[in-house]
Amino acid sequence: MVVSIEPGYYEAERFGIRIENVFEIVEKVGGFLAFRNMTLGPIQAEMLIPARISGVERAWLNAYHDEVSRKLWPLLSRQARHWLSSVTAPV
């Protein structure tokens, strides 16, 4: 099964921000179900307010960016790798 998780923030008549990720539901050891990330695009950290991010959220974002970087790195040019490094740096 594939699901989309789309958290967002909207201000009426002004703007909206949505981060959309697609996940596959996979079975883990013991029959438990978990999400496997299918989306491989960096999340724009400049839009975040670091003081409002919990330690768990920061750890998730850094792990996600590490996964994005590891999987995309071999596919990119030198210039694109430089960009990827900058946008997936730990928060």
C-alpha positions in Angstrom: 0.0 0.0 0.0 1.2 3.5 -0.8 0.1 6.6 1.2 0.7 10.3 0.9 1.4 12.4 4.1 0.8 16.1 3.5 1.4 18.3 6.6 0.9 22.0 5.9 0.4 25.5 7.1 -2.1 27.8 5.5 -3.1 31.4 6.1 -6.5 32.3 4.6 -6.3 34.7 1.6 -2.5 34.8 1.9 -0.5 31.6 1.3 0.0 28.0 2.1 3.0 25.7 2.5 2.7 21.9 2.2 5.3 19.2 2.4 4.1 16.1 0.6 5.9 12.8 1.0 4.9 9.4 -0.4 5.4 6.3 1.7 5.1 2.6 1.1 3.7 0.5 3.9 6.1 -2.4 4.6 6.1 -5.3 7.0 8.9 -5.4 9.5 10.2 -8.1 11.9 7.4 -9.5 14.0 4.6 -8.5 11.6 4.7 -4.9 12.5 4.0 -2.3 9.7 6.2 0.7 9.0 6.6 3.5 6.5 9.3 3.3 3.8 10.0 6.7 2.3 9.6 6.8 -1.5 10.1 10.6 -1.8 13.7 11.7 -2.4 13.6 15.5 -2.4 15.2 17.7 0.2 13.0 19.6 2.6 13.8 23.3 2.5 15.2 24.0 5.9 15.3 27.7 5.5 11.5 27.8 6.0 11.9 26.2 9.5 12.2 28.0 12.8 15.0 26.0 14.5 13.8 26.9 18.0 10.4 25.4 17.3 11.7 22.0 16.2 11.9 19.2 18.8 14.8 16.9 19.1 12.8 14.1 17.6 11.8 16.2 14.6 15.3 17.4 14.1 16.6 13.8 14.2 14.0 12.7 11.7 14.8 15.6 9.3 18.5 15.0 9.5 18.1 11.2 8.9 15.7 11.9 6.0 18.3 14.3 4.4 21.0 11.8 4.9 19.0 9.2 3.1 18.2 11.6 0.2 21.9 12.5 -0.1 23.1 8.9 0.0 20.6 7.7 -2.7 20.9 10.7 -5.1 24.6 11.4 -4.8 25.7 8.8 -7.4 23.2 10.1 -9.9 24.3 13.7 -9.9 26.8 15.9 -11.6 29.6 17.6 -9.5 27.6 20.9 -9.5 24.4 19.2 -8.4 26.3 17.3 -5.7 27.5 20.6 -4.3 23.9 21.9 -4.2 22.6 18.7 -2.6 25.3 18.9 0.1 24.2 22.4 0.9 20.5 21.7 1.2 20.8 18.4 3.1 23.3 19.6 5.7 22.3 18.8 9.3 19.9 21.2 10.9 
